[in-house]
């Protein structure tokens, strides 16, 4: 009888914790004010949008922050950090008006790069700038705060760690992180996409491509790396890789 009562207490406590947590998130959605000036200054994607689309972007950012917690680990989370995390989430799915990140509850923002033990200091193996959580971290995303900021401050490179991880999350939404985002890619484009991945990987392996070598890791990383390139330097990607640019444009439904 006693173990049963203990179980009841645990269930009630868990229910209370998650219900109050959800209320806290909802209050953020009502109270958080999106600063257009900060977005204009730090998010080039937003700055290039026409006025009516900027309003939609701001609403999407606010919705995201009202449903996904951004929590600092050994670091403070500033307003600009929240806006950058939300922007990285919104950018890949901006033209999909009904898209929601149902597989994400919290973004953990770390003071620096981490290792597989989630340490941010005192270990030379700290080379993880971002990752989508699995196991006990399912429903979470882990990001390095410096990498988050660098991804948006350097507008001349092809890299954005946060966008990279959100593309992994989009890829994972169909059940498999395999580089084939079935929720974005029409079935008739799957085979051409796979052929294109194979073709581009061969060029990367031979040192005949400006795409990051990390894209050679597997299909999922190829998708995330080239999506970074697509959103960070679209004109350059179109110039150097027109076929790749075209299919990514179809995939992310950009005008």
N, C-alpha and C positions, 0 to 999 in steps of 0.2 A: 504493500500500500504506500509506503514512504517513497520508493522510487517513482511510483506513478504521480504522486503529488509534486515531486521534484520536477518531473517532466512537464507537468501543467504549468509550474512557475516559469520554467525555461521558455515554453511556448508563448506565454503571456508577455514575458519580458522581451522576447524577440519581436512579437507583434507590435509592442509599444515602441521599440527602438526604430523599426522600419517605418511605422506610421508617422512618428514624429520627424523622422528624417525626411520623408516625402513632404511633410508640411513645410519643413525648412526650405526645401528646394522650391516649392511653390511660392513661398514668400519672396525668394530671390527673383523669381520671374516678375512679380508685381513691383518690387522696389528697385531692381537694377536699372540704371539709366545708361543707355549706350551713348557714348560720346562720339559724335561724327567726326570731330576734329582729330581725335586719337586714331580713328580708323583711317581718315584721310592721310595722316602723317605716316602710319606704320604699315598699312595694307594696300599695296599697289593695285591688287585685283579690285578692291572697293573703289579706289581713286579713279579708276578707268570707267566705272559704270555710269550710265546716264542717271539723272536725278531720281526717276521713279524706281529704278532698280536698286539704287542705294538705300532707299526706304525699305525695300523688301529685304535687303541684306541685313540692315539693322534689326528688323523684326525677327529674322532667322537667328541672328546672334543672341538676341534676348531670349528667344524660345529655348535655344540650346542651353544657355546658362541657367535657365529656370528649371531644367530637367536633368542636367548633368553637373555634379559637384566638381569643382576644381580645388584640390587640396594640396597645400604645400608640405613637403617632407624635408625637414632641416632648412627650410627657406620660407620667406614670406611671399604671399601671392598678391601682387599689385593689380590694380585695375587694368593696366595694359596687358598683363599676362593673361587675365581672363578673356580679354578681347582677342588676343592672338590665338589662344586655344580655340575659342569659338569660331574665329575666322577660318582657321585651318580645317575645322569640321564642316563649315558651310561651303567653302569654295568648291570642293569636288562634287557636291550635290546641289549646287545653287539653282540649276535649271531643272531639278526634279522637285517640284513644289510639294509633293506628298511624302518625301523621304524623311524618315525619322531614324535616329540611332537607337533602335530598341535593344541592341546588344551592348550598350554602354551606360554605366551608372556614374562612374567617377574617373576623373583624370588626376593622377598623382604627379605633382610637379616637384622634381628633385633639384637639390642645390647644384648638382653637377652630374657628370656621366656616372653610371652605376655599373656594377658587375653582376654576376648571376646570383650573388648573395644580397643584392640590393644595397650594397655599401657605396657611399659617396665620397669616402676619403680613406687614405691609408692603404690602398691596394693598387698595384700597377695594372691589374687586369680590368680596370674600370673603362670599358670602351663602348658601353651601351648608351646611346643617346635617346632611344625611344623604343618601345615595344608594346604590343597588344598583350594584355594579361591572359594567362591560362591557369587552369587548376584553381588554387585558392584566390588567384587574382582575376578570375573570369569576370567579365563585365567592367574591367578597369583598363586604363591605358597609362603607361608610365612614360614620362617625358623629362628630359633634362631642360631646366629653365634657361641656361645659357644657349643651348641648341635651339630652343623655341624662338628666342629673340634673334639669334643670328639668322635663322631661316627667313625672317621677314626684313631684317635690316640690310642684308646683302642682296640687292636686287639685280646684280649682274652675273650671279652664278646660276646653277641649275638645281639647287638643292634646297629642300625645306623639310626638315625632319618631321614636323608635326603633320604636314600634308601627307607625307610618306606613310605615317602610321594610320591616319584616318582612311587612306586608300586600302591599307591592309584590312581595316575594320569593315569597309564596304565589301571587299572581296570575300571576307568571312561570313557576310550576312546570308549567303545562300547555303551555308553549312560547311563549305570547304575553302580554305585559304590556298588556292591553287593557281592564281593568276588569271582565272576566267570568271569575272564578275557577272554571273548569270542574270542578276537583277539590272544590270546596265547594258549588257551586250546581247544583241539579237542573235538568235541561234544561227542564222545564216552567216554571221561574221565570225563564229567561233573558229572554224577551220582556217580561214584566212589569217586570223589573229595568231593562232598557234604556229602557222607557217612563217609569219612575220617574226615572231619571237625566235624561232629556230634560226632564221636568216640573220637577224640582228645579233644573236648570241655568237654566231660564227665570226662575224666581223669584230665583235668585242674581243673574242679569244685571240684573234690574229692582230689585235692592236690597230684595227682600221676603223675605229668608231670613237666619237667623242662622248658616247654614253658611258656613264660610270661603270667600271668593272664589276661593281657590286650587283649590277643587273644580271650578270652571268651566273649568280648563285643558284637561282631556280626561277620558275615562271612567276611565282608570287612576287619575288623581289624585282623581276623585270618590270612587272606592271607598276609597282610602287615607285621605282626609280624613274621610269619614263613618264609617269604621271607628274612627279615633281618637276621634271624638265618641261612638260607641257604647260603647267600652270605658272612656272617661274620665268621661262623664256620661250613663249609660244612662237614668236616670229623666227627665232633661231632654229627651233625644232622643225618648223614648216620648211625653212630653207634647206636644212641639212638632211632631214628625214621626212619628205612630203607624204609618203605612204603611211608611215607611223603616225604622223600628225593627223592625217585624215581619219584613221580608225579611232584614235583617242578622242578626236572631236566628236565623232559619232557616239562613242561610248559615254562621254560626259555631257552629250546633248547640248554643246555650246553653240551659240548662234554664229 
